[in-house]
C-alpha cells in the first residue's frame, strides 16, 4: 500500500488562498464599510489596512490554536451569537435610516468623516462582528490547524493574501468607480441593501445556534 502524498507548502498556500477567498467574498458589515468608504474616497487606505491587518492577526490566532478553543466553549459561542446579533441589528437600523433619509451625508460631496471616527468604525466592524471571528478564527483557523505543523504558516499566509487582495479590490475599486456612483438614489439603494443584509445576518444569529 502506497503512502499518502505529503502536501507541499505551495499546495497548502493555495488551499488557504481558496478557502480565505471563498469566506471573505460575502458582503458583511466589515466589507460594507470598506465599500462605503471606497465610494466616498475617504480614508480608503487606512480602512483597507485596518481590515487586512486585523484579518491577518485573527487568521494567525485561529490557525495556531484559538479556533479549536472557541469551538469547545459554549459560553464563547453564545457571546458571539447574542452580542453579535445586537451589533448587526443596530447597524441595520442605522443603514435603514440613511436609506430613508438620504440627505444625511450620503453623497461623496457630503460632510466628511474624521479619520478617527472612520478607524473606530473599522475596528468596531472587525472586532465586534462575530462573523469575522467565525470566518477567520473558527473556520479558517480550524482548517489551518489540521495541516501539518510545519505547513500551517503557509495556509495562514495564503488566506492572508486572499484577504489583502479582496479588501484592496473592494476599497480602491470602489474609489475608481465613485464618479458613477455619487447620486443620492444610488446611496439609498446601497444603504437599503446593507440594512437588509445586516438584519438578515443578525436574525440568523438569533435563530440558528453557532
N, C-alpha and C positions, 0 to 999 in steps of 0.2 A: 504493500500500500504506500503510495507516494505521499510525502508530507505536504501540508497546505502551503501555498506560496507565501512568503513573508512580504508584507506590504512595504513599499518604498516610501521615502519621505515625500517625493513628488506626488505619488498617488494619494497619500493621506492629506497633503496640502490641497489637492484638487477636490477631495471629498469634503474637506472643511469649507472650501470656497462655495461648492454647490449647495451644501446644507445651509451655510450662512446666507447666501443669496436667496434661497427659497423661503427662509423665515423672515428676512428683513423686507422683502418686496411689498408685503401687505401694508397698506397705508394705515398707520395708527396715530396716536396722539403725538408721538415724537416726530414721525415723518411729516405729519400735518403741519407742525411748527416749522420744520425746515422748508417745506414747500411755501408756506405763507411768507416767511422771511425772504425767500428767494424771489418771490413775486414782487415783494416790496423793495427788493435790492437794498436791504437794510441789515447790516451786521451778519452777512451771509457766511463769511469765512469763520467768524467766531462761533456761530451756531454749528456749522459743519464740524469744526474742530472739537467742540464740546461733545457732540453726539458720537463722533468717531472714536475719540479717546475714551469716552465712557464705555462704549461697546467693547473696545479692546480690553479694558480693565475687567468688565463683567464676564467676558468670554474666558479670559485667563483664570479668573476665580472659579468659574464653573468647571473648566477642563481639569484644573488641578485640585478638585475636591469638594468645593462648596455646593455644586449641583446635587450631588448624592445626599449631602446632609439635609438640604431643604426638602428633597423628595421624601425623606424619612420623618419629617416633622409636621404632624397635622396642625400644630399651632402656627408655624410659619406660613403654611399654605392658607390657613384661614385669614391671617393678617393680610397676605397678598390679595386674597379674594375680596374681603369686605372693604378694606381700606382702598384698594384699587377701584372697586366699583363706585365708591363715593367720589373719588377723584375724577373718574371718567364721566360720570353723570353730571358733576358740577361743570366740567369743561364743556360738555354737550349743551348745557343751558346757556353758557356764555356765547358759544358759537351760534346757537339759535337766536339769541338776542341780536348779535351782529347781523345775521341774515335778515331779521325782521326790521332792523333799523340800520340800513346800510350807510346812512350819512355819518355814522360814528367812526370816522377814520379808517374806512375800508380801502380806499383807493391808494395808489402809490404816492399821490400828492397830499395825502392826509397827514395829520400830526405824526412826527417821528417818535419812535420809542427809544428810550435811552439804552445804551449798551448794557448797563447794569440790570435793567428790567428784562431785557431780552435774554441775557445769560441766566437770570434767575428762572425765567420760564423754561429755558432749555434744560437746566438742572432738574427742575420740578418734573417736567415731562419725561425725563430719563429715570430719575431715582425714586419718584413717587408712582411710577406707572408699572403695575405688576406684569404687563405683557412684555416689557423689556426684560425683566428678570426671567420670565418663563422662556422667552426665546433664547436669551444669551446664557444665563446661568444654568437653568434647569435642562432645557432641551439640547442646546449645543454643548453645554458642559457635560451632560450625561453621555452624549455621543463621543465627545473627545476623551472622556475618562476611560472609555472602553478600548482605546487604542493602546498599543504597547507604550510603556513609559517613555521610551526614547523618541517616540513619534508624536507625542501629544502636543509638543510645541509647534510642529508642522501643521497639525489640524487647527490649532488656535490661530496660527498665522494666516492660514487660508481663509478662515471665517472672518478674521480681522480685515483682510484685504477686500473681501466682498463688501463689508460694512463701509469701508473708506470709499470704495468706488460708488456705492449706492448713494451715500449722503452727498458726495461731491456732485454726482449727476443730478440729484434731486434739487440741491440748492442752487448750483451755478447754472444748471439747465433751465430752471425756472426763471432765474435772473435774465438769461438771454432771451427768454420768451416774454418777459414782462411788458414790453411795449404793446403787445397784442392782448394783454390780459389786464388792462387797467380800468375797465369800465365797472361802475358800481354793480351792474347786473351780474357780471362775471364773479365778483366777490360775493354777491348774495348766493349764487349757486355753490361756490366753493365752501362757504361757511355753512350753508344748509346741508351739504353732503357730509362735511366734517361733523356737524351736530348729530346727524343720523348715525354715522359710523361710531362715534363715541358713545352714544346712547345704546346702540346695539351691543358694543363691547361690554359696557357696564352692566347691562341686563344679563348678558351671557355669564358674566362672573357671578351674579347673584343667583341665577337659576341652575347653573351647572357647576358642581364641585370641581376643583382643580385636579 
